[in-house]
Amino acid sequence: MKKNSVVGVFLAWVAVYALFSILKPATFLSLSNLELMMRQSIIIGLGAVGMTYVIISGGIDLSAGSVAAFATVCGAATLNATHNPILALLACVLAGLTSGLMNGLATAGLKAGPFIVTLGSMLAIRGIAKGISGEKTLSTGEDSWMFHMASALSPSQKWMVLAPGAWLWLLLVGLASWALTHTTFGRNVVAVGSNEHAARLCGLKVERIKVAVYSLAGAFFGLAGLMSLSRTTLGDPTSSGGDELKMIAAVVIGGASLNGGEGSLWGAAFGVLIMTTIGMGCTIMGIPNWLQEILTGAIILTAVALDRWRASKKLATV
């Protein structure tokens, strides 16, 4: 994605933030509100990192929300059994990685469309999460550093400016962005998404790349689940419902093409911030939840329309 496009998404976020700052300066224009905004962006933001790779590769993953919920259950169950937060963290990531690996193997092995494959896994993985938890939320009853990753900063932590989870998100966006443009794997992902047939002719192992991409995405969905567990301290098999749509919308708002071959990690991050800012602004303005849901749907439709417009404009210049 061109640098100017990322700048455009950033400026769009600044404009939205400025609008609500003008409308509600006393509550919206503050450092504490910005810190809250970043905390509320962590879950979708981490998931959007993985979703960006999937969409750039020419795929889609509808199971992201279910994988995140599955990760919260695995993390909570591990923490209750071992009382070790490190193992719980690893359980969340491993749950996501395994789910992504299964999606990748099914997509590559069955030669089936990722929409159908991940639609099926979306239902299956959430069902597994409910089975493990006995169809109820798992309370951890622990007081661990895990539960401060996405929580408000205490007075003694104000020097951090942002919650640890927010810093982790920004760090991973930077690393994933660098990997996409400066590593062979990243260039191969773009090549597969741009033209899968040409990538095969060039000798790329397309199936292996797809498996790697979905596995990587699953790991990020697992991290999103970890942040959900950190925020609520619960392993909830019903959580993160619809989060995959928000991730997809943020990635497309950030400049990715649903046809594959194009996208930006930083663009997706600003896309997440745009959606979060609008949601927080509407809440502060007292706009009812049902209207906010309509607005979220409109944002998703707008993102798709922008993608179609960019695609048609690109074709017109060829």
N, C-alpha and C positions, 0 to 999 in steps of 0.2 A: 504494500500500500504506500502511496506517495506521502511524503512528510507533510505536504500542504493539507492533505485530507485529514490527517491526525490533528493538525493545528485547527482545522475547521471544527472538528468534533469538540476539541478543548474549548474553543471560543463559544460554541453552542452551550456547553455546560456553564461557562462563566456568565453568559447572558441569562440563563435560567436562574442561576444563583443570584445574580444582580436583581432580577425581577422580584423575587421573593424577599430579598433584602430591603428593597424599596417599599414593598407592601407591608412587611412586618419587621422593621429594623430592630426593634427592641428585643425580639426573641430569635430572629433568624440570623442576624449579622453579629455573630459572636464566635469566639474560638471554641467554646464548649459545644456549640451547635455543629460546628465543622467536625469536631472530634466524634460527635454522635453520628453524623452523617457517614463518616468513614467506617465506623463500627457496623452500621446497618448495611454497608455495602460489601462487607467481607465475604459473606457466604456466597452471594451471587457472583461477586468478583472473582473468587477463587475458582468457582465452577466455570466462569466465562473463559478463564485461561485455557482449561482443557477443551471447552467447546470451540474456541477459536481454532485450535489445531485440527479438530474434527471437521469443521466447516471448510477450512482452507484445503484439507485433503479431499474435499468433494463429498463428504458424508454428513450425517446428522445423528444426534444421540438424544432420543426422547426419554431415556432411562435415568438421566442425571439426577432428578429429584428423588427417585426411588433409591438410587445408589447412595445418595447422601443420607437418607433416612436409615438405610441398612447399616451404614457406617456408624450412625449414632447408637444403634442397638448393639453392634459389635463392640464399640468402644465402652459403652456403659456396662455391658456384661463382663468384659475383660477387667475393667476397673473394680467391679464388685467382687470378682473372683480373686484378683491378684493384689489389689490396692496399690498398683504400680502405674502411675500416669504415663510413663514412657511406653509401657506395653499397651496401654489403652490407645495412645496416639498411633502406635504401629498397627494396632488392630483396625483402626479407622482407615488408614492408608491402604493396608493390605486388603480390606474388604472392598474398597474402591478399585484397587488394582486388579483384583481377581474378577470383579464384575466387568471391568473394561476389557480384560483379556478374553472373557467369554464372548462379549459383544464382537470383539475383533475377529476371533476365530470363527464365529458364526457368520459374520459378514463376508470374510474372505473365503471360508471353506464352502459355504452353501451357495456362494455367488448370488446371494439375495440382496435386495435393496436394504440399506441401513435403516430406512424408515420403518419397514416391517419388522426387521430383526430387533431394533431397539424398542419398538412398540410392545413386542412380545416380552422382552426382558424387563421393560418398565413394570408390567403386571407381575411377572414371575419374581423379580427381586423384592418388590414390596411385599408379596405374599410370603417369601422366605423370612423377611424381617419380622412380619407379624407372627409367623410360626415360632421363631426363636424367642420372641418376647412374650409369647403366650397371649398375643393380641392385646397387650397393655403396655403402657409406658414403663420403662425401667428407671427407677429412682436410684441415684448413685449414693447419696448420703455421705459424700466425701467433701472435704475442703482441700482442694489441690490447686497448684498453680495453673493447671489446665483450664480451670474455670475463670481465670482472670485474663485469658488471651483476647477475649472479645467483650469484656466487661468495661464499665466506666473506670477511668483512672482515679485512684485514691489521691488525696492531697499530696502524699509523699511521692506520687508517680507523675505529677503534672509536668515534670521536666521532659517526659517522654513525648509530650504533645499528642501523640496518637497511641491507641491501644496496641499491644504487641502483635495481635493478629493482623492489624492494619499494616504495620511495618512488614510483616511476613508476606502479606499479599503484594505490596508494592515491590518487594525484593524479588518475588517469584515472577511477577510481570516483567521486570527488567531482565531476569535470567532467561525466561522463555522467549522474550523478544530477541535477545541476543542470539539464542540458539536457532531461532527461525531463520535468521539472516546470515549467520556466520558459521554454521555447521553443515556438514554434508547431509545429516538427517533432516534438518530444517529445509534445505533446498530441495531435497527429495520429496518432502511433504507437499511443497508448493508445486513441484513438477507433476506429481500424481493428480493433484486437484485441478491443475491447468489443462492437462490432456493425458488421461490415463493410458490411452492406446499408444501415444508417442512415448510415454515413460517406459512402457513395456519394450517397445522397439529399441530404446536406448539401453536396455539391459537392467533396468531397475526391478527389484523384487517387490512388486506392487503389493502382493498379499502380505508380505512381512511388514512392509511400511504401514499398511492399514492396521494390522494387529498391534504394532507398536504405538500408533496414534491413539487407538481406542483404549489401550492399556494406560497410556500416559494420561488421557482424559479421565479415566476411571480413578486414577490416583488423586487427581485434583478434585474430583467429586467427593472422594473420601475425605480430603482435607476440608472441603466445604461442610461435610457432615461433622467433622471434628469441631469446627467453629460453632455449628449449631448445638452440639453437645456442650461446648464451653459456655454458650450463652444461656442455655436452659437448664443444664445439669441433668437432663433427661435423655434416655434412649427412647426416642419416639418413632415407631414404625409408620406413623401417619404424617410425619413432618415433611416439609419441603415439597408439598404437593403443588405442582405448577411452576416450580422454580426453573425447570428446564426451559420453559417458554421465555422466562425473563432472561435467562442466560443467552438464548438464541437471539432474542430481540436486542440485547446489549451488544452482542457481537456484530449484528447486522447494522445497527445504528453506528457502531464504530468503524464501519466501512468494509466489512467482509461481504463477499458475494456468496449467495447460496448455491451458485454454480461451481464454487470451489476455485482454488488457485489464487485467491486474493483475501487479505485480511491483515489486521494489526492488533497486537496485544495491548498496546497503549490506547488505541482507538476503542477497543472493547472496554478497557478500564474506565475511560471517560463516558462510554455509553452506559455503564453501570451507574456512574455518578449522576448522569442526567436523570435516569429513572428514579434513583433514590432521592435526589433533590426535589423532583416533582412530587413524589409521594410525601416527603416530609413537609413540603410547602403546602400541599393540599390539607394535610392534617392540621398544621398550624393555622391555616385559614378557616378551619372548621368545616371543610367540605365532607359530606357524608361518605362512608365507606363504599356504598354502592356506586356513587359517582366516580370514586377513585378506581374501582374495578373497571368501569366503562372506559376511563381514561387510560388505564393500563392496556386494555384491549386495543384501544385506538393507537397507542404507541407501537404495539406489535404490528398492527396492520400498516402503520406508517413506515415502519422499518422494512417490511416486505415490499411496500410500494417504492421506497427509495432504492432497494436492491434491484427491482425490475427496471427502474428508471436508469440506474447506473449501467445495467447490462445493455439496455437498448441504446444508450448513448455511446457505449463502447463499440457496439456493432456498427453504429452509424459512422464511426470514424475509421473503421477498417476498410 
